[in-house]
């Protein structure tokens, strides 16, 4: 008969860290692929107005942005100006811009394109009205207004 030893204390086996660099690189590649980078640089000052009734759009790839505000670079003046993509523009060029932006979408999604107006809260409505009129002429009728969130008070209905 064999003897059983009760006091046999073996040390814990060391955990192998050989696959740790592989795991780290897989996570790095995942976040590099899954992260959406900002596609355009805002060249105008945008302090968005506050609103209490907000909702988020799920399909953000359908949204195209029009920024309206005072230029950050004082060489361009102190009056509000419109920015399409990465360049300053005038409302007259919106129809061409809408048609080129529609072509960047898939054919089935071209009619679903939204235009989001990011307007500085101190901007007068004259330039915004001009932009909206040109969007109507370009048949871009789905218009969003970008705003920051605020709490709803009891006096609002």
N, C-alpha and C positions, 0 to 999 in steps of 0.2 A: 504494500500500500504506500501511496505517495503522501508526502507531508504537504500540508497547505500552510503557507505563511500568511499570517494576518497583517503583519507590519510592512508589507511590500509597498513602499511608496515610490512610485515612478514620477519623474517630473513631467510637466505638461509639454506636449510637442509644440515646437515653434510654428507659428502661423506663417505660411509662405507669402511673401509680398511680391513675388515675381510677376503676377498679373496686374498689380496695382497701376503701373504706367499705362497699360492697355485700357484699363477702365477710365483713367483720367483723360486720355486722349479721345475715347469714345464720347465722354461727356462734353469735352471741348468742341468736338465736331458737331454734336447735336445742337449745342447752343449757338454755334456759328451759323448753322443752317436755319434754325428756327427763329432767330432774331431778325426783326425787320429794322433796317436802318432808315434814318431820315433821308428822303430822296431829294428834298429841296431845302435851301437855306432861306430863312426869312430875312428879307432885307428891309422890311418895314417894321415899325414899332406896333406891336399888337397887344393891347390890354383889352381882353375880351369882356364884353358886358356880362352881367350876371343874370341868370334866369332860373326860375323854380321848376318849370315844366320841361325837363330834358329827357331825351332817350338816346341810346347808343345805336349806331348802325352796325349790323353784323358784317356785311360784305364791304369792308373798307376799300377793297381794290377797285370798286366802282366809283369812288369819290374822287373828284378833281377839285383842287383848291384855288381860290382867288383870294389873295391877301390885299387888303386896302388899309393904308395907314400912312403916317408920316415916315419918310425915309430915315433910316438910322444914320446914313452918311449925309451930312448937311450940304454936300455939293449938289444934291438933287433938289434942294429947297426945303421949305417947311410946310408946304401944303400936302394934303393926303394924295397919295399916288397908288396906282394899282400894280400888283406884281402877279404875273402869270409864270408859273414854273420858277425859274431862277432869274428872270429878267423883268425890268419895269416895262409897262405897256400902257396903252391908252384903251378906253372902252371900244374904240373903232375896230380893234384887232380881235375882239372876243369871238366873232363868228368863225374866223379862220382857226383860232385856237381850239374852239369846241369841235370843229370837224377833224382836226388832227388828233385831238385827244380821244375822240370816238374810235378812230382807226387803231389806236393802241389796244383796244379791248377786243375780245372775241366777238364774232359777228352776232351771236345770240344775245350778248350782253350790251351791245351798243345802245339799244333803246332804254336800258336800265341805268345809264350813267347819271350820277348825281353831281351837282356843282355846289360846293360848300363855300360860303362867303365868310372869311375870317376878317372881320372889320374891327378896327380900333374903336373903343367906346367914345372917343372924342371926335370922331369923324362926322362931318355933316352928311345929310342924306342925299345931297345932290349927286355925288359921284356914285353912290350906291344905286340910286334910281337909274342913272345912265347905264350902269353895268347890268341891272335887271332888264332894262329895255333891250339891250343888245343880246342878252341871253334868250329873251323871247323871240327875237328875230332869228336866232340860231336854233330854235326849237329845243332848247335846253330848259325844260319847264320844271324839272325836279331840283329845287333850290333849297339848301339847308343854310341855317345861320349858326355859326359856331359861337358858343357861350360857355362861361364857367358856371359851376353850380353854386346855388345859394339856398338857404333854408326858406321854406315857405312860411309866411306869417299868417295869423288868423284874419287879418284885415283883407287879404287877397281872396278873390273868388274865381 
